[in-house]
Amino acid sequence: MEYCPDKWVGVKISSANTPTIYKIFACWYGGFFNGDSWKLNSGITKATLIDDTFHFEGASGSVYICNKDSYGTNGYGAGVLNNMVQNADNNGITIEILPEDTKWLELNYE
């Protein structure tokens, strides 16, 4: 399955008891009949750059095709992500929103 989000950010999830994992938090704008939506991928296994888009392969086999110029979240996605960060922190898990200039092709996803 391929996903092409309107906005996206990379997150780093870590805790004392599990290996670090990188994921894509993707957001889509809704229309008149549908609200905004979001999705968190299963965990990045590989990243490639094709033209101006990063292709992030996930552990589930999905691919997130993310435009370099679309880094960030929409308002709804920001609220959801901030809530995730807070809930994770309350449970001893750290969710770090990675900066836009992260070297995606150089991270170790294993």
N, C-alpha and C positions, 0 to 999 in steps of 0.2 A: 504494500500500500504506500502510495506517495502522498505527502502533505505539503502544501505550499502556504505557509502562514502569512498573514498580512503584517504581523509584527512578531518578533522572537527575541529571546535572550537565552544565554547559556547559564546553567547553574551547576555548581559543584556541591555535592552532598557528601558529608562525612560524619562519622561518629567514632567513638573509641572501639566499638565492637565489630564494625564492618569496613570493608575496603571503600575507598573513595570512588564515587561514580559521578560522571558528567551526564547531564540531560539537557534537552531542549524544552523550554517552556514557550509554547506557541500560542498566539492569539489571532482571532479572526474577528472582523467587524461584522455585526449583524445587519440585517436590512429592516425594512418596514415591518415585516411579520416575524422576524427572528431576532433574538438578542445576540449580543456579542458572545463569543465562546472561547474556550482555551483547551489545551491538551498538553500533558507532560509526557515526553517520549519515554520509552522503556530503558533507555541508557545508551549513550553513544558508543559504538564499537569502532567507527572509522569516520574520518572527515576528509573530503576532497573539495577542491575549488574548481569550478567550471565557470568561466567568464566571471560574472559578478555575483555568483551564487555559491554558497556552501551547500554541499550535499552531506548530510549527517545520516549515516546508517545506524539503525537501532538494533538492540538485542532481539527484538521481536521480528526483525526483517523489514520493518518499515524504513522509509527514507524521507527525511525532512529537507525540503529544498528551500533554503533561506537566503533571501536577497541581502547582500552586504549593507545596503542602504535602508533596511527595514529593522535595524536593531532597536529594541525597546519593547514596551508593552502599550496596550490601550488602557483606558481608565479602569475598565472592568478587570482586565488581566492584572493590573498593578495591585488592585485590592485583593484578588485571590492569592497572588504570589506573596504579598506582605503577610497575609493570614497564614499561609503555609510556613513561611520563615518563622513566624512567632510560635506556631504550634510545634514545629520541629524543635525549636530552641527549648521549649518547655519539656521536651522529651529527650534531651541530651543529644540531639542531632543538629548539625550545622548546615544550613543551606546558604551558600554564598552566590550572589548574583555576580557573574563575571563581567568585567569591563568590555566594552565594544572592541577594543584593540587587542583582545586576547589572541594569542597565536594558535588558532584552532587546529592547524595542521601539525603542530609540534607537541600537542598534549598526548600523554600516554593514557589511552582509553582501556587498557587491559586490566 
